[in-house]
Amino acid sequence: MAKMSRTVIKYGKVVIPGEGIVGEKDILIEDGVIKEISVGIPSDDTQVIDAENCYVIPGIVDIHVHLRDPDGDEEGITSGTSACSKGGVTTACCMPNTNPCIDNPAIVRYIVLSAEKYGKIRVYPIGAMTVGREGKILAPYERMKSEGIVAVSDDGNWVEDPLVMKSVLEMSNMEGLLPISHCEDKRVSLDGVVNEGIASFKLGLPGIPPLAETLAVARDTVIAGETGARLHMAHISLKGSLDIIRIARSSGVKITCEVSPHHFILTDDLLLEGGIGLKVNPPLREEMDKLALIDGLKDGSIDVIASDHAPRKTSGSDLMNDPFGISSADIMLPLCYTFLVREGHLSILELVKKLSYNPARLLGLDAGDIAVGKKADLVIFKPDYRERVDVSSFLSKGENSPYDGFELYGFPAVTMVNGKIVYARDI
């Protein structure tokens, strides 16, 4: 019989979102499963991890990641999941806008098997809403679910036809899959490359009107209300979108939404200064939108924080010609901890709920919490340790990050999946 693997994490400030508890405790892990959470657990015949002056949190469940596999040119399972582990992510849900698209069970199976063989963390594919993400014919949800998808999305495209979207919501809810809408009406955004506003006018660049997002949010909200189905809005970027979602929720519509770090950290006035990694979709918005998103996180209107990690080989400095995207998986936890907890907007418990607990609940995953009997997917970090971001040290292939030189707090010292250390560094 193989010898049992035992690890004790000692003296850490353990954040347990399911119980709303933050306190100094030890955690005993046996064969990848949490066996005990208490004070003073004996450490005889065990591997000991000293977490004094550190937080111990459930690993981040990132429900919006672009691993670029199939294809794997700009990222891949190995590089993408390595970057995630460095940033405190232990579960990544990968979007279907790949080549070929994740719109059939064979591609889903390929991703699941590739992640099992080459991945550093847990990977769950998100299937396409429609075949080829063309917004016309529904993809085979039941067969894709049998191979491992946990949600459906045409991310990068919006389902323009309202009758098709109605069918998407009805069928995905019937299959127990979360529908995630990329709310951008391309009849309005057209060939825009940045937010329509002062910066776009000064730079002489075609703008993406805010209406492209708010119109799509409003339309999808009405369909969700009509069908009684649940719906999740990806990467909300505008105060107006959030206002629509609040009104819908007050009327009983089953709407949830997410925000990405760059939308509550950066604004479009940075475009005037130049730089890399600033061309994203949805685009960086105005200061009032950034502040509204922070308020939405504080009052609970925004349920989830997701990276929208979208690595590119290009830097994103050519705003007219480079593709949209941002590389941020390597610093996901530091970005959120620095700009939300250190800035006093959220408590550590509130942050962990939006990074780990809430997304896991939305997708029905047994993750995002710390409890006896759960798999030990954990992150240990020292809150007072700070460091300047060096994009050249990223494990992601993505070069398109605007955060080079940013001074951040909250860098993971240990990331653990199923009780196994998948990332570690001295802090």
MARZA-146164 format. One record per residue (C-alpha): x, y, z; residue in three letters. Coordinates in steps of 0.05 Angstrom, whole numbers. Last residue first. Layout:
// residues N
      c1      c2      c3  res
       X       Y       Z  ALA
...
***
This chain:
// residues 427
      c1      c2      c3  res
     177     713     -10  ILE
     210     651     -37  ASP
     172     619     -96  ARG
     124     563    -107  ALA
      78     538    -162  TYR
      44     471    -173  VAL
      48     447    -101  ILE
       5     385     -96  LYS
     -54     381     -47  GLY
    -104     375    -103  ASN
     -77     439    -133  VAL
     -31     483     -91  MET
      -4     552    -106  THR
      50     576     -59  VAL
      84     643     -49  ALA
      28     680     -86  PRO
      41     754    -100  PHE
      -6     797     -59  GLY
      22     867     -68  TYR
      36     906    -131  LEU
      84     959    -157  GLU
      70     969    -231  PHE
     134     967    -273  GLY
     103     928    -331  ASP
      27     929    -322  TYR
       5     945    -394  PRO
      10     872    -416  SER
      12     848    -488  ASN
      72     803    -490  GLU
      31     739    -481  GLY
      70     674    -479  LYS
      48     666    -407  SER
     102     648    -356  LEU
     114     722    -345  PHE
     185     742    -328  SER
     191     792    -385  SER
     129     827    -357  VAL
     168     849    -296  ASP
     118     874    -244  VAL
     148     911    -186  ARG
     145     876    -119  GLU
     109     882     -53  ARG
     103     836       7  TYR
      53     861      58  ASP
      -2     811      41  PRO
      41     748      45  LYS
       9     696       0  PHE
     -14     623       5  ILE
     -61     595     -48  VAL
    -103     532     -42  LEU
    -136     477     -82  ASP
    -138     423     -28  ALA
    -197     382     -51  LYS
    -256     387      -4  LYS
    -272     338      52  GLY
    -262     389     107  VAL
    -274     459      81  ALA
    -239     514      42  ILE
    -278     544     -16  ASP
    -272     560     -90  GLY
    -282     489    -116  ALA
    -335     435    -124  ASP
    -360     467    -189  LEU
    -433     484    -201  GLY
    -416     538    -252  LEU
    -446     596    -214  LEU
    -423     567    -147  ARG
    -351     563    -170  ALA
    -354     634    -196  PRO
    -381     659    -129  ASN
    -330     624     -84  TYR
    -265     639    -120  SER
    -251     709    -144  LEU
    -315     745    -121  LYS
    -318     709     -54  LYS
    -243     717     -44  VAL
    -249     792     -53  LEU
    -305     798      -2  GLU
    -265     758      49  LEU
    -202     800      37  ILE
    -244     862      50  SER
    -263     905      -9  LEU
    -255     978     -30  HIS
    -198     996      18  GLY
    -144    1010     -33  GLU
    -103     951      -7  ARG
    -164     906     -16  VAL
    -187     928     -86  LEU
    -127     954    -125  PHE
     -72     913     -92  THR
    -111     848     -80  TYR
    -141     847    -149  CYS
     -76     861    -187  LEU
     -35     815    -142  PRO
     -85     758    -150  LEU
     -85     760    -227  MET
     -11     773    -236  ILE
      10     716    -282  ASP
     -59     713    -313  ALA
     -55     785    -340  SER
     -40     785    -414  SER
     -87     832    -451  ILE
    -124     825    -518  GLY
    -151     858    -580  PHE
    -113     847    -645  PRO
     -60     897    -669  ASP
     -78     941    -728  ASN
    -106    1008    -706  MET
     -81    1009    -634  LEU
     -10     991    -653  ASP
      15     986    -581  SER
     -21     919    -571  GLY
      45     884    -558  SER
      37     831    -612  THR
      46     758    -594  LYS
     -22     760    -560  ARG
     -49     735    -493  PRO
    -123     742    -475  ALA
    -132     735    -400  HIS
    -204     756    -390  ASP
    -184     758    -317  SER
    -250     744    -282  ALA
    -280     780    -221  ILE
    -349     755    -204  VAL
    -415     778    -174  ASP
    -420     851    -195  ILE
    -481     883    -163  SER
    -453     864     -95  GLY
    -449     934     -66  ASP
    -373     938     -65  LYS
    -362     905    -133  LEU
    -414     951    -164  GLY
    -380    1011    -132  ASP
    -315     990    -164  ILE
    -351     984    -230  LEU
    -380    1054    -222  ALA
    -310    1082    -208  LEU
    -283    1052    -273  LYS
    -343    1078    -311  ASP
    -334    1149    -284  MET
    -260    1146    -302  GLU
    -275    1132    -376  GLU
    -272    1065    -412  ARG
    -218    1015    -432  LEU
    -246     977    -491  PRO
    -291     916    -488  PRO
    -249     888    -519  ASN
    -177     908    -504  VAL
    -124     951    -537  LYS
     -82     977    -478  LEU
     -30     922    -477  GLY
      28     968    -493  ILE
      43    1041    -482  GLY
      21    1108    -510  GLY
       7    1167    -465  GLU
     -58    1187    -500  LEU
     -83    1115    -493  LEU
     -77    1123    -418  LEU
    -139    1168    -422  ASP
    -178    1104    -437  ASP
    -180    1082    -364  THR
    -144    1028    -324  LEU
    -156     994    -256  ILE
    -230     974    -253  PHE
    -233     955    -327  HIS
    -164     924    -328  HIS
    -185     877    -271  PRO
    -242     844    -309  SER
    -314     850    -288  VAL
    -367     796    -282  GLU
    -443     791    -285  CYS
    -503     755    -259  THR
    -575     761    -285  ILE
    -635     720    -262  LYS
    -689     772    -275  VAL
    -729     786    -211  GLY
    -750     857    -224  SER
    -696     885    -178  SER
    -647     843    -218  ARG
    -667     877    -282  ALA
    -658     946    -253  ILE
    -589     928    -227  ARG
    -569     898    -294  ILE
    -590     961    -331  ILE
    -550    1005    -284  ASP
    -489     960    -292  LEU
    -492     967    -367  SER
    -496    1043    -361  GLY
    -437    1046    -314  LYS
    -397    1011    -367  LEU
    -345     955    -374  SER
    -381     889    -362  ILE
    -333     832    -377  HIS
    -382     775    -389  ALA
    -456     778    -373  MET
    -486     714    -342  HIS
    -556     692    -358  LEU
    -609     652    -319  ARG
    -672     632    -354  ALA
    -741     660    -339  GLY
    -754     661    -414  THR
    -782     731    -419  GLU
    -735     759    -366  GLY
    -674     729    -399  ALA
    -697     756    -466  ILE
    -705     826    -436  VAL
    -636     823    -405  THR
    -605     801    -471  ASP
    -634     863    -506  ARG
    -611     911    -450  ALA
    -541     882    -447  VAL
    -535     885    -523  ALA
    -557     958    -525  LEU
    -511     975    -467  THR
    -450     945    -501  GLU
    -453     976    -571  ALA
    -484    1039    -540  LEU
    -417    1053    -507  PRO
    -393    1073    -577  PRO
    -330    1037    -602  ILE
    -287    1092    -632  GLY
    -249    1097    -697  PRO
    -181    1129    -683  LEU
    -161    1202    -695  GLY
    -118    1203    -633  LEU
    -152    1264    -604  LYS
    -222    1237    -622  PHE
    -207    1168    -593  SER
    -181    1199    -529  ALA
    -241    1246    -521  ILE
    -292    1191    -529  GLY
    -310    1128    -568  GLU
    -273    1072    -532  ASN
    -219    1040    -574  VAL
    -214     999    -638  VAL
    -279    1013    -675  GLY
    -291     975    -739  ASP
    -367     968    -729  LEU
    -384     980    -655  SER
    -457     993    -672  VAL
    -474     936    -719  ARG
    -423     898    -678  LYS
    -472     895    -619  ASP
    -426     877    -562  GLU
    -449     839    -501  CYS
    -406     776    -497  HIS
    -459     732    -464  SER
    -444     674    -417  ILE
    -497     619    -415  PRO
    -487     575    -353  LEU
    -501     501    -369  LEU
    -554     461    -332  GLY
    -576     426    -396  GLU
    -646     458    -395  MET
    -613     524    -378  ASN
    -569     518    -439  SER
    -629     500    -482  MET
    -674     557    -461  GLU
    -620     610    -460  LEU
    -593     590    -529  VAL
    -663     585    -558  SER
    -677     657    -537  LYS
    -610     677    -566  MET
    -630     646    -632  VAL
    -696     683    -631  LEU
    -660     749    -614  PRO
    -612     743    -674  ASP
    -548     780    -656  GLU
    -514     727    -615  VAL
    -454     769    -594  TRP
    -384     750    -617  ASN
    -317     752    -582  GLY
    -344     701    -532  ASP
    -396     657    -565  ASP
    -410     627    -497  SER
    -432     562    -465  VAL
    -418     535    -395  ALA
    -389     475    -357  VAL
    -361     435    -415  ILE
    -336     365    -399  GLY
    -346     311    -451  GLU
    -419     297    -432  SER
    -430     372    -434  LYS
    -408     374    -506  MET
    -458     320    -524  ARG
    -515     356    -489  GLU
    -497     424    -516  TYR
    -493     406    -590  PRO
    -480     476    -619  ALA
    -541     519    -635  LEU
    -546     543    -707  ILE
    -543     616    -727  LYS
    -499     660    -684  GLY
    -435     647    -722  GLU
    -395     622    -662  ARG
    -373     566    -709  GLY
    -435     527    -689  VAL
    -472     567    -635  THR
    -466     576    -560  MET
    -393     553    -562  ALA
    -369     508    -507  GLY
    -332     530    -444  ILE
    -276     482    -427  PRO
    -257     466    -355  TYR
    -184     466    -335  VAL
    -156     446    -267  ARG
     -84     468    -256  ILE
     -14     454    -282  LYS
     -39     428    -349  GLY
       0     381    -395  TYR
     -33     312    -390  LYS
    -100     327    -357  GLU
    -105     393    -395  ALA
     -92     358    -461  SER
    -145     305    -446  LEU
    -197     358    -428  VAL
    -179     401    -488  ILE
    -183     343    -537  TYR
    -249     320    -508  ARG
    -279     388    -518  VAL
    -254     388    -590  ILE
    -287     321    -603  ALA
    -352     342    -568  PRO
    -366     399    -617  ASN
    -366     475    -616  ASP
    -298     492    -586  ILE
    -275     532    -647  CYS
    -219     507    -690  PRO
    -181     552    -681  ASN
    -202     582    -615  THR
    -259     626    -593  ASN
    -285     574    -543  PRO
    -265     606    -477  MET
    -225     568    -424  CYS
    -250     559    -353  CYS
    -190     561    -307  ALA
    -186     529    -238  THR
    -125     537    -192  THR
    -112     611    -205  VAL
     -62     645    -158  GLY
     -24     686    -209  GLY
      34     638    -215  LYS
     -15     580    -225  SER
     -50     619    -280  CYS
      16     631    -317  ALA
      31     556    -314  SER
     -40     542    -339  THR
     -29     586    -399  GLY
      41     562    -416  SER
      22     488    -413  THR
     -47     491    -443  ILE
     -26     538    -499  GLY
     -13     611    -515  GLU
      -4     653    -578  GLU
       8     593    -624  ASP
     -33     542    -585  GLY
     -81     526    -643  ASP
    -132     487    -602  PRO
    -116     518    -551  ASP
    -113     593    -545  ARG
    -115     589    -468  LEU
    -164     647    -465  HIS
    -190     653    -395  VAL
    -258     675    -369  HIS
    -285     635    -310  ILE
    -225     643    -265  ASP
    -234     602    -202  VAL
    -181     630    -156  ILE
    -151     581    -106  GLY
    -182     579     -37  PRO
    -145     626       9  ILE
     -88     621      59  VAL
     -65     690      81  TYR
       6     698     106  CYS
      38     726     169  ASN
      56     654     189  GLU
      44     605     132  ALA
      97     554     151  ASP
      87     493     105  ILE
     100     428     142  VAL
     107     360     108  GLN
      81     310     156  THR
     108     255     202  ASP
      91     295     265  ASP
      59     362     251  SER
       6     362     305  PRO
     -54     408     289  ILE
     -52     467     337  GLY
    -112     506     315  VAL
    -165     477     269  SER
    -181     456     198  ILE
    -178     381     187  GLU
    -179     330     131  LYS
    -171     374      69  ILE
    -160     327      10  VAL
     -98     319     -34  GLY
     -76     253      -5  ASP
     -82     280      66  GLU
     -84     355      79  ILE
     -85     384     149  LEU
     -99     459     153  ILE
     -78     502     212  ASP
    -117     563     235  LYS
    -112     638     244  GLU
    -178     669     225  GLY
    -222     695     169  VAL
    -293     666     168  ILE
    -353     679     124  GLY
    -373     606     127  GLU
    -370     591      52  GLY
    -316     644      44  PRO
    -264     610      88  ILE
    -202     654      91  VAL
    -146     623     133  VAL
     -96     669     166  LYS
     -38     620     167  GLY
      -5     590     228  TYR
      12     521     199  LYS
      -4     487     133  ILE
       2     413     147  VAL
      17     362      93  THR
       6     287      91  ARG
      15     239      32  SER
      -7     169      52  MET
      44     115      39  LYS
      27      69     -19  ALA
       0       0       0  MET
***
